[in-house]
Amino acid sequence: MKLYCFGESGNAYKCALALEMADLEWEPIHVDFFKGEARSPEYRAINEMGEVPVLIDGDTTLTQSGVILDYISSKTGKLGGRSAAERREVLRWLFWDNHKLSTQIGTTRFLMNFLAADKRPEGVIPFLQGRLKAAYTVLNDHLANRNWVAGEAVTIADLSCCGYLYYPEPYGFDRADWPNIDHWLDRIAALPGWKHPYDLMQRALPAATA
């Protein structure tokens, strides 16, 4: 398997982490995102959306992290729900993460760390951080009496929701403010196969840039 990715991408990290935890052989293909490679005609021939990640497995080419996570789980029988009801719960949290959590973090983190200060639209970062506080509250409360997001074991729902939360760049999230999320992130990091995003994928920018 080949995963088109770059280290700063939380969506790519979710998939890389799933590949590691499912014990699959895979190769990271670095995409020089910040120099426009994902928008090049050559890359758009792989993914018309011009986005990362892309997973290629033989004749199968997949885009969108949620689809890739579901493929990895379905192919291996790992990291998925143990029943139809659990699988629906896994999908419920995948969709919630894509809509309420990861998209907001990705945009906020990009604006605060990878875009020049004079190009940041006024008021957008505080607005997004307010929406994120509501999302952190939902996740923190959900994890109050459970170890994992969906079911009795780690699933792709956990890997999707945690994808951006291990990054060191500031975007307004402090683990100490959300103890249930903090303990959950520690549980995931203690699992076989877990690695930090910058240990799984090559960075597109030098560390000093962030």
C-alpha positions in Angstrom: 0.0 0.0 0.0 1.1 3.6 -0.7 -0.2 6.5 1.3 0.2 10.0 -0.3 0.8 12.2 2.7 2.8 14.8 4.6 3.6 15.1 8.2 1.6 18.2 9.0 -1.7 16.6 7.7 -3.9 15.4 10.6 -6.1 13.6 8.1 -3.1 11.7 6.6 -2.0 10.9 10.2 -5.3 9.2 11.0 -4.7 6.8 8.0 -1.0 6.3 8.7 -1.8 5.4 12.3 -4.5 3.0 11.2 -2.1 1.3 8.8 0.4 0.9 11.6 -2.1 -0.4 14.2 -3.6 -2.8 11.7 -0.1 -4.2 11.1 -0.1 -3.5 7.4 2.9 -3.0 5.1 2.7 0.5 3.6 4.9 3.2 2.1 4.5 6.9 2.7 4.7 8.9 -0.5 5.6 12.5 0.5 3.5 15.3 -1.0 5.1 18.7 -1.0 1.8 20.3 -0.1 2.9 23.8 0.8 4.7 24.2 -2.6 1.5 23.3 -4.4 2.2 19.7 -5.4 -1.4 18.6 -4.5 -2.8 21.1 -7.0 -0.5 20.0 -9.8 -2.0 18.3 -12.9 0.0 15.2 -12.1 -1.4 14.9 -8.6 -4.9 15.7 -9.7 -4.7 12.7 -11.9 -4.4 10.7 -8.7 -7.0 12.7 -6.7 -9.2 15.2 -8.6 -10.0 16.9 -5.3 -6.3 18.0 -4.9 -6.2 16.8 -1.3 -4.2 14.5 1.0 -4.4 11.7 1.9 -4.7 9.2 -0.9 -4.3 5.4 -0.4 -3.4 3.2 -3.3 -3.7 -0.6 -2.7 -3.1 -2.4 -6.0 -5.9 -1.3 -8.4 -7.8 0.5 -5.6 -7.3 4.2 -5.1 -9.1 5.9 -2.3 -9.4 9.5 -1.0 -11.0 11.1 2.1 -9.7 9.9 5.4 -13.0 8.4 6.6 -13.3 6.2 3.5 -9.6 5.1 3.9 -10.1 4.3 7.6 -13.2 2.2 6.7 -11.3 0.4 4.0 -8.4 -0.5 6.3 -10.8 -1.7 9.0 -12.9 -3.7 6.5 -9.8 -5.2 4.8 -8.2 -6.4 8.0 -11.1 -7.0 10.3 -9.4 -4.8 12.8 -10.3 -1.4 14.4 -14.0 -1.8 13.5 -17.2 -2.4 15.5 -17.9 -6.0 16.7 -21.5 -5.8 15.7 -23.7 -3.9 13.2 -24.8 -1.6 16.0 -21.1 -0.9 17.0 -20.2 -0.3 13.3 -23.0 2.3 13.1 -21.6 4.0 16.2 -18.2 4.0 14.7 -19.5 5.7 11.6 -21.5 8.2 13.6 -18.3 9.4 15.3 -16.4 9.4 12.1 -18.9 11.7 10.6 -19.1 13.9 13.7 -15.3 14.2 13.7 -15.2 15.2 10.0 -17.9 17.8 10.5 -17.3 19.2 14.0 -13.7 18.5 15.1 -11.0 17.8 12.6 -12.2 20.3 10.0 -12.3 23.0 12.5 -8.9 22.1 14.1 -7.3 21.8 10.6 -8.4 25.3 9.6 -7.5 26.9 12.9 -4.1 25.3 13.1 -3.4 26.2 9.5 -4.3 29.9 10.1 -2.3 30.1 13.3 0.8 28.3 12.2 1.2 28.0 8.4 -0.3 31.2 7.1 1.4 34.6 7.3 -0.1 36.7 10.1 -1.1 39.5 7.7 -3.1 37.1 5.6 -5.2 35.8 8.5 -8.9 36.9 8.2 -9.9 38.9 11.3 -12.2 37.2 13.7 -12.1 33.8 12.1 -9.7 32.1 14.6 -11.7 33.1 17.7 -14.9 32.0 16.0 -13.4 28.6 15.2 -12.0 28.2 18.6 -15.4 28.8 20.1 -16.9 26.1 17.9 -14.0 23.8 18.9 -14.6 24.4 22.6 -18.1 23.0 22.1 -16.7 20.0 20.2 -14.1 19.3 22.9 -16.9 19.5 25.5 -18.9 16.9 23.6 -15.9 14.5 23.3 -14.7 15.1 26.9 -18.2 14.4 28.3 -18.6 11.3 26.1 -15.3 9.9 27.4 -16.2 10.4 31.1 -17.2 6.8 31.7 -15.7 5.0 28.8 -12.2 4.1 27.5 -13.0 4.4 23.8 -15.2 6.5 21.6 -17.2 3.6 20.2 -17.5 0.1 21.6 -15.3 -1.7 24.1 -12.0 -1.5 22.2 -10.1 1.0 20.1 -11.6 1.6 16.6 -11.2 3.9 13.6 -13.5 6.3 15.4 -10.8 6.9 18.0 -8.1 7.2 15.3 -10.2 9.7 13.4 -11.1 11.9 16.5 -7.5 11.9 17.8 -5.8 12.7 14.5 -5.1 16.4 15.2 -4.8 16.3 18.9 -1.2 15.0 19.1 0.2 17.9 17.1 2.5 20.3 19.0 1.6 23.5 17.1 -0.7 25.8 19.0 -4.3 26.2 18.0 -6.1 26.7 21.3 -6.2 23.2 22.7 -4.6 22.4 26.0 -5.0 18.7 27.1 -4.9 19.8 30.8 -8.2 21.5 30.3 -9.9 18.3 29.1 -8.9 15.5 31.5 -11.0 12.8 29.9 -9.6 13.5 26.4 -6.1 13.7 28.0 -6.4 10.2 29.5 -7.9 8.8 26.3 -5.0 10.2 24.2 -2.6 8.5 26.7 -4.5 5.2 26.2 -4.2 5.4 22.5 -0.5 6.4 22.6 0.2 3.3 24.8 -1.2 0.9 22.1 1.1 -1.2 19.9 1.8 0.6 16.7 1.2 4.1 17.9 3.7 6.7 16.7 3.8 10.5 16.7 2.7 12.0 13.3 6.2 13.4 12.7 7.7 10.0 13.3 5.3 8.4 10.7 5.5 10.9 7.9 8.0 13.4 6.5 7.2 17.0 7.3 6.6 19.4 4.4 8.0 22.4 6.4 11.0 22.6 8.8 10.1 22.4 12.5 11.1 26.1 13.0 8.4 27.2 10.6 5.5 26.2 12.9 
